[in-house]
Amino acid sequence: MATRAWLWAALAVAQASPSLAGWRTAAYLGSAASHKSRLRIEQPARGTSLELRGVSWEGRSFEPSLYYGYRLGYFFGPVGLEAEFIHQKIYARPDRLVQAQGTLHGQPVEGRVPMHTLVEQFSISHGLNMLLANLAWERRLAERTFLQLRLGAGPTIPHPESSIRGESRQGYELGRPAIQGAAALEFRLWRGLHALGEYKFTRSRQRVEVVAGRAETLVRSHHAVFGLGLRF
């Protein structure tokens, strides 16, 4: 009798707390804010070797095209593997002062000046476009609440746009790798449908093309996202 009662209790717990194993998908919107960084521009054919320190960035996350992301993964219990795409944007603030040093079109440059006097525009405005492989871990906090942690890394497909002394360039490229760390809370709404809120930190050192050369900067960003997930 004791064995039978124990079996019935175990079955009831299993029905009340379904397995974490299975497929997951999620989609979200959000916003990202990036740290100031150095922007280095090399144009050998133009006589330019320029470093701008303290470049300010804005994300314009809620302007078209919106910041967004989605992921698909499989959990083998509390641990899962995922593929995730993040469409983030960064725009340099050309109205802000920067510390400039080097040469621009063969002329020496040094001092604190508005960025637009040297570089009219620099952005990655059709997306930094991170394609990440994640290792994820999940813990149930309550009947309907779940904590998730994830680490990810993968390539980027940036779309830089720049204008330097009236010469402009834009286009998609294969960028340098990005990494992320993230923490999320998911709340079960109905059956497999969940609401999610998540904090992410991403880091990527981008080296992209400009007219007759290259530009390089370190992108370190804090993200806050919200969306829906489905478990099946």
C-alpha distance (Angstrom), angle and dihedral (degrees) to the residues before:
residue distance angle dihedral
M1 . . .
A2 3.82 . .
T3 3.81 90.7 .
R4 3.81 91.9 49.7
A5 3.81 91.6 48.4
W6 3.83 90.2 50.2
L7 3.81 91.0 51.5
W8 3.79 92.4 50.3
A9 3.83 90.5 49.2
A10 3.81 91.7 49.6
L11 3.82 90.5 50.2
A12 3.80 91.5 50.5
V13 3.82 91.6 51.4
A14 3.81 91.5 48.8
Q15 3.80 91.4 51.6
A16 3.81 92.6 47.3
S17 3.85 93.0 46.1
P18 3.80 108.7 38.7
S19 3.81 119.7 -157.0
L20 3.78 118.3 -84.3
A21 3.81 89.2 -136.7
G22 3.79 119.5 107.6
W23 3.79 145.8 68.6
R24 3.82 121.5 -44.0
T25 3.78 133.2 -169.5
A26 3.80 130.1 178.5
A27 3.80 139.7 176.4
Y28 3.78 127.2 -166.2
L29 3.80 149.3 170.9
G30 3.77 126.1 -147.2
S31 3.77 149.1 128.8
A32 3.81 137.0 -88.3
A33 3.81 132.3 -157.5
S34 3.82 120.9 -163.6
H35 3.78 131.6 -152.6
K36 3.79 121.2 -115.9
S37 3.80 111.7 -94.4
R38 3.79 145.9 171.7
L39 3.78 119.6 -87.4
R40 3.79 114.7 -156.5
I41 3.81 120.3 -167.3
E42 3.81 124.4 -168.0
Q43 3.83 120.6 -173.2
P44 3.82 106.1 161.4
A45 3.81 93.9 178.8
R46 3.83 90.0 52.9
G47 3.80 96.4 45.0
T48 3.81 90.8 -114.1
S49 3.80 125.3 144.1
L50 3.78 104.9 153.2
E51 3.79 135.8 164.9
L52 3.81 121.2 -165.0
R53 3.80 114.7 -167.5
G54 3.79 125.6 -160.3
V55 3.81 97.1 23.1
S56 3.82 110.1 178.3
W57 3.81 120.6 -140.2
E58 3.79 135.2 -159.4
G59 3.80 126.9 -165.1
R60 3.83 104.9 -152.9
S61 3.79 85.1 -158.7
F62 3.81 95.9 167.6
E63 3.81 95.9 47.0
P64 3.84 120.3 89.0
S65 2.85 121.4 -49.7
L66 3.80 91.3 39.5
Y67 3.77 125.6 -140.7
Y68 3.81 105.7 -100.9
G69 3.78 143.4 154.6
Y70 3.77 143.1 -178.0
R71 3.78 138.4 -172.7
L72 3.79 142.7 -168.9
G73 3.77 125.5 -159.4
Y74 3.78 148.7 149.7
F75 3.80 124.5 -125.6
F76 3.80 119.9 -151.6
G77 3.79 90.4 -162.7
P78 3.81 115.6 -60.5
V79 3.84 92.8 -7.9
G80 3.80 124.8 67.3
L81 3.78 144.4 174.4
E82 3.81 120.3 -136.7
A83 3.78 144.0 -179.9
E84 3.82 112.7 -144.4
F85 3.81 134.8 -175.6
I86 3.83 121.1 -159.9
H87 3.81 122.1 -171.2
Q88 3.81 105.3 -159.7
K89 3.82 127.7 164.6
I90 3.81 132.4 -154.6
Y91 3.81 128.0 -169.0
A92 3.80 123.8 -173.2
R93 3.82 114.6 -130.7
P94 3.84 102.4 -124.9
D95 3.82 91.4 -176.2
R96 3.82 91.7 63.9
L97 3.79 125.8 90.7
V98 3.81 118.4 -105.3
Q99 3.78 133.9 -176.6
A100 3.81 105.4 -114.3
Q101 3.78 128.6 -164.7
G102 3.81 133.7 167.7
T103 3.79 134.1 36.5
L104 3.79 132.2 -45.9
H105 3.81 117.4 -163.9
G106 3.78 88.7 -18.3
Q107 3.82 94.9 -51.8
P108 3.82 120.4 115.9
V109 3.80 115.2 -114.7
E110 3.78 127.0 -168.1
G111 3.77 133.1 150.3
R112 3.79 144.4 50.9
V113 3.80 110.0 -53.8
P114 3.82 139.7 150.9
M115 3.78 107.3 -83.3
H116 3.82 94.1 -128.0
T117 3.82 91.3 65.3
L118 3.83 87.0 69.3
V119 3.80 106.7 19.7
E120 3.79 117.6 23.4
Q121 3.80 96.4 -166.7
F122 3.78 140.9 4.6
S123 3.79 123.7 165.8
I124 3.78 144.6 138.1
S125 3.75 91.1 -141.3
H126 3.79 106.2 156.0
G127 3.73 88.0 54.4
L128 3.75 144.4 -67.1
N129 3.82 79.8 -126.5
M130 3.80 105.4 -159.2
L131 3.81 117.4 -161.0
L132 3.80 105.5 -165.2
A133 3.78 138.4 -177.6
N134 3.81 109.1 -146.2
L135 3.77 135.7 -159.4
A136 3.81 105.6 -153.0
W137 3.80 135.2 -171.0
E138 3.80 127.4 -165.9
R139 3.78 135.9 -166.1
R140 3.79 127.7 -174.0
L141 3.81 109.8 -126.4
A142 3.80 97.1 178.4
E143 3.79 138.3 -10.6
R144 3.82 92.2 -75.2
T145 3.82 102.5 17.9
F146 3.80 128.5 85.4
L147 3.80 133.7 -177.5
Q148 3.81 117.8 -147.8
L149 3.80 131.1 -170.7
R150 3.79 123.5 -173.3
L151 3.78 141.3 179.6
G152 3.79 120.9 -164.0
A153 3.78 143.9 174.2
G154 3.77 136.3 178.6
P155 3.80 148.6 121.7
T156 3.79 128.3 -54.5
I157 3.81 130.4 -139.5
P158 3.83 103.3 -158.2
H159 3.79 127.3 -173.0
P160 3.83 104.8 -153.3
E161 3.80 123.5 -170.1
S162 3.80 121.3 -166.5
S163 3.78 141.6 168.6
I164 3.81 119.7 -167.7
R165 3.78 119.4 175.7
G166 3.79 90.3 -20.9
E167 3.81 95.5 -49.5
S168 3.81 112.9 118.1
R169 3.77 135.3 -167.6
Q170 3.81 136.2 173.5
G171 3.80 138.4 164.8
Y172 3.79 145.8 116.8
E173 3.81 119.2 -73.5
L174 3.78 140.1 175.2
G175 3.79 102.7 -103.0
R176 3.76 136.5 -163.9
P177 3.83 122.5 -79.7
A178 3.78 124.1 -79.5
I179 3.80 130.7 -153.8
Q180 3.79 131.0 -157.8
G181 3.77 141.5 -169.3
A182 3.80 118.9 -165.9
A183 3.80 143.6 176.1
A184 3.80 123.1 -162.7
L185 3.77 142.6 177.7
E186 3.81 119.4 -147.4
F187 3.81 124.7 -165.9
R188 3.80 121.2 -162.4
L189 3.80 109.8 -127.0
W190 3.79 102.9 174.7
R191 3.79 129.8 -14.7
G192 3.81 106.0 -47.0
L193 3.82 95.6 -10.3
H194 3.83 114.5 107.4
A195 3.80 136.3 178.9
L196 3.80 116.6 -140.0
G197 3.78 140.7 -163.5
E198 3.78 119.7 -172.6
Y199 3.80 143.2 179.5
K200 3.81 118.6 -151.0
F201 3.78 135.5 -176.6
T202 3.80 116.6 -162.0
R203 3.79 132.0 -176.6
S204 3.79 129.9 -169.1
R205 3.80 133.1 157.7
Q206 3.79 103.7 -144.9
R207 3.81 124.5 -158.7
V208 3.80 110.4 -175.8
E209 3.77 138.9 166.7
V210 3.80 126.5 -92.4
V211 3.81 126.8 173.6
A212 3.83 107.8 -57.7
G213 3.79 93.4 -9.0
R214 3.77 151.6 14.2
A215 3.80 139.9 -72.1
E216 3.80 125.9 -153.7
T217 3.80 133.1 -166.8
L218 3.80 139.9 156.2
V219 3.82 113.9 -118.1
R220 3.83 114.5 -157.8
S221 3.79 113.1 171.4
H222 3.79 141.7 179.1
H223 3.82 114.6 -147.9
A224 3.81 132.1 -164.8
V225 3.81 114.1 -169.5
F226 3.80 138.7 174.8
G227 3.77 131.4 -171.3
L228 3.78 149.6 113.8
G229 3.79 132.7 -67.6
L230 3.78 133.1 -164.5
R231 3.80 127.4 -153.2
F232 3.78 120.4 -161.7
